[in-house]
């Protein structure tokens, strides 16, 4: 008769390796979980909001669903920030190439970030320009383009983007600059808000100077093109 062999117990090294493997798996899945949650749940706060709020720079943030935000602001944002928003997959390679050429030729330093990239950065990452953050931004951009779709990306973008000193999102911006709801923004008011997006703490959408007036006028004209040519069809 053969003797029954005792069970082989895992060695101490294997037991020690399991928590590390589990932790790595959790870290790897965190981005997917965060993207999934915010597909349905409003973003509570971003790291930029928290940082600036703690620094005493104000925090006015009021989430509104896309249906309660004027289509004029959607068209103005696309016209000002990302004309190919509905046709690219998260990255506008034509804009990136043009930005690189402009920067190499010593022109005004500009970026090629799409609305999708800006949304990924605003919601999930910290402010900054380091390469680690840019790499993570690219990964999150792919995830939200795949998991959210264009309407949700635009909805989140228009809610979390800084649109004034300590003012975040369309509703807070509309009330701060014009004393009305985001649903009631006129084409001119929407263009003025979009005009200050590159430097919302520097420029004034309510009583704009010459630069913002000129830029807003161009954006308003471009927004009409966006609407007429269906360049916002993925959202509106």
C-alpha positions in Angstrom: 0.0 0.0 0.0 1.2 3.5 -0.9 1.4 6.0 1.8 -0.7 9.2 1.4 1.5 12.1 0.6 1.1 15.2 2.8 -0.2 18.3 0.9 2.4 20.6 -0.4 2.1 24.0 1.4 3.1 27.2 -0.4 6.5 28.4 0.7 7.1 31.6 2.4 8.4 33.3 -0.7 5.2 32.5 -2.6 3.1 33.8 0.3 5.1 37.0 0.4 4.7 37.6 -3.3 1.0 37.4 -3.4 0.3 40.8 -1.7 2.7 42.5 -4.1 1.0 40.9 -7.1 -2.4 41.9 -5.7 -1.3 45.5 -5.2 0.1 45.7 -8.7 -3.2 44.3 -10.1 -5.2 46.8 -8.2 -3.0 49.7 -9.3 -3.3 48.5 -12.9 -7.1 48.4 -12.7 -7.6 51.7 -10.9 -7.6 53.8 -14.1 -10.3 51.6 -15.6 -12.4 51.8 -12.5 -12.1 55.6 -12.3 -13.1 56.0 -15.9 -16.0 53.6 -15.5 -17.3 55.5 -12.4 -17.1 58.9 -14.1 -18.9 57.6 -17.1 -22.0 57.9 -15.0 -21.2 59.9 -11.8 -20.4 63.6 -11.8 -16.8 64.5 -11.1 -16.7 65.7 -7.4 -13.6 67.8 -7.6 -10.3 67.8 -9.6 -6.8 68.1 -8.2 -6.5 71.6 -9.7 -9.7 72.7 -7.9 -8.5 71.3 -4.6 -5.0 72.8 -5.0 -6.3 76.3 -5.9 -9.0 76.1 -3.3 -6.6 75.3 -0.5 -4.3 78.1 -1.7 -7.2 80.6 -1.2 -7.8 81.2 -4.8 -11.5 80.4 -4.7 -13.7 77.5 -5.7 -17.0 77.9 -7.5 -18.1 74.6 -9.1 -21.6 73.6 -10.0 -22.2 70.5 -12.1 -24.8 70.6 -14.8 -25.8 67.9 -17.3 -25.2 68.7 -20.9 -28.8 69.2 -21.6 -28.7 72.2 -19.3 -25.8 73.9 -21.0 -26.4 76.1 -24.0 -25.5 74.5 -27.4 -23.8 77.9 -28.1 -21.1 77.1 -25.6 -20.6 73.6 -27.1 -20.1 75.1 -30.6 -17.8 77.8 -29.2 -15.7 75.4 -27.3 -15.2 73.2 -30.4 -14.5 76.3 -32.5 -11.9 77.7 -30.0 -10.2 74.5 -28.7 -10.7 71.6 -31.1 -12.3 72.0 -34.5 -12.0 68.3 -35.3 -13.4 67.1 -32.0 -16.0 64.9 -33.6 -13.7 63.3 -36.2 -10.6 62.4 -34.3 -10.1 59.5 -31.8 -8.7 61.7 -29.0 -5.6 63.0 -30.7 -5.4 65.6 -33.5 -2.2 64.7 -35.2 -2.5 67.6 -37.7 -2.7 70.1 -34.8 0.2 68.4 -33.0 2.4 68.6 -36.2 1.5 72.3 -36.7 2.2 73.1 -33.1 5.6 71.4 -33.3 6.5 73.4 -36.5 5.4 76.7 -35.0 7.4 76.0 -31.8 10.5 75.0 -33.9 10.3 78.2 -35.9 10.3 80.3 -32.7 6.7 81.4 -33.0 4.3 81.6 -30.0 4.6 78.4 -28.0 1.4 76.5 -28.5 0.1 73.0 -27.7 -1.9 70.5 -29.8 -4.1 69.2 -27.0 -7.6 68.2 -27.9 -10.7 68.6 -25.7 -10.4 64.9 -24.9 -6.8 65.3 -23.8 -7.7 68.3 -21.7 -10.6 66.4 -20.1 -8.4 63.5 -19.2 -5.8 65.8 -17.7 -8.3 67.9 -15.7 -10.2 64.9 -14.3 -7.6 62.3 -13.5 -4.2 64.1 -13.3 -2.3 66.9 -11.7 -1.4 70.2 -13.3 2.0 70.3 -15.0 3.9 69.6 -18.2 6.3 66.7 -17.2 6.6 63.7 -19.5 5.2 61.3 -16.9 1.9 63.2 -16.8 1.8 63.5 -20.6 2.1 59.8 -20.9 -0.6 59.1 -18.4 -2.7 61.8 -20.1 -2.4 59.8 -23.4 -3.5 56.6 -21.7 -6.5 58.2 -20.0 -7.5 59.9 -23.3 -7.7 56.5 -25.0 -9.8 55.2 -22.1 -12.3 58.0 -22.1 -12.6 58.0 -25.9 -13.4 54.3 -25.7 -15.5 54.2 -22.5 -17.3 57.6 -22.5 -17.9 58.7 -26.0 -18.0 62.3 -27.3 -21.1 63.5 -25.6 -19.8 62.5 -22.1 -16.4 63.9 -22.8 -17.9 67.3 -23.8 -20.2 67.2 -20.8 -17.3 66.6 -18.4 -15.1 69.1 -20.1 -17.6 71.9 -19.9 -18.1 71.1 -16.2 -14.6 71.0 -15.0 -12.6 73.4 -17.1 -11.5 76.5 -15.3 -13.4 79.4 -16.9 -12.4 82.3 -14.5 -10.4 82.8 -11.4 -11.5 80.0 -9.2 -14.5 79.4 -11.4 -15.0 75.9 -12.8 -17.5 74.8 -15.4 -20.2 76.3 -17.6 -22.8 77.0 -14.9 -20.4 78.8 -12.5 -18.9 80.7 -15.4 -22.2 81.9 -16.7 -23.3 83.1 -13.3 -19.9 84.7 -12.5 -19.6 86.6 -15.8 -23.1 87.2 -16.9 -25.4 86.5 -13.9 -27.4 83.8 -15.7 -27.6 80.1 -16.1 -25.4 78.2 -18.6 -28.6 77.2 -20.4 -29.3 80.8 -21.4 -25.9 81.8 -22.8 -26.1 83.7 -26.1 -23.7 83.1 -28.9 -21.8 86.2 -28.0 -21.5 85.3 -24.3 -20.5 81.7 -25.1 -17.8 83.0 -27.4 -16.4 85.3 -24.7 -16.2 82.4 -22.3 -14.4 80.3 -24.9 -12.1 83.2 -25.7 -10.6 83.2 -22.2 -10.1 79.5 -21.8 -6.3 79.5 -22.5 -5.8 82.0 -19.6 -9.0 82.2 -17.5 -7.3 83.9 -14.6 -5.8 86.6 -16.8 -8.7 87.6 -19.0 -12.2 88.9 -18.3 -15.2 87.6 -20.2 -17.7 90.0 -18.6 -16.0 93.2 -19.6 -13.4 92.1 -22.1 -10.4 94.1 -23.4 -9.5 94.4 -27.0 -7.8 91.0 -27.3 -10.7 89.0 -25.9 -13.2 91.0 -27.9 -11.3 90.2 -31.1 -10.8 86.6 -30.2 -14.5 86.2 -29.2 -15.6 87.7 -32.5 -13.5 85.1 -34.4 -14.8 82.3 -32.2 -18.4 83.4 -32.7 -18.0 83.4 -36.5 -16.3 80.0 -36.3 -19.0 78.6 -34.0 -21.6 79.3 -36.7 -19.5 77.3 -39.1 -19.3 74.5 -36.6 -23.1 74.4 -36.3 -23.8 74.8 -40.0 -21.3 72.2 -41.2 -22.2 69.6 -38.5 -18.8 69.7 -36.8 -20.6 69.4 -33.5 -23.0 66.6 -34.6 -21.4 64.1 -32.2 -22.6 66.2 -29.3 -25.6 68.3 -30.4 
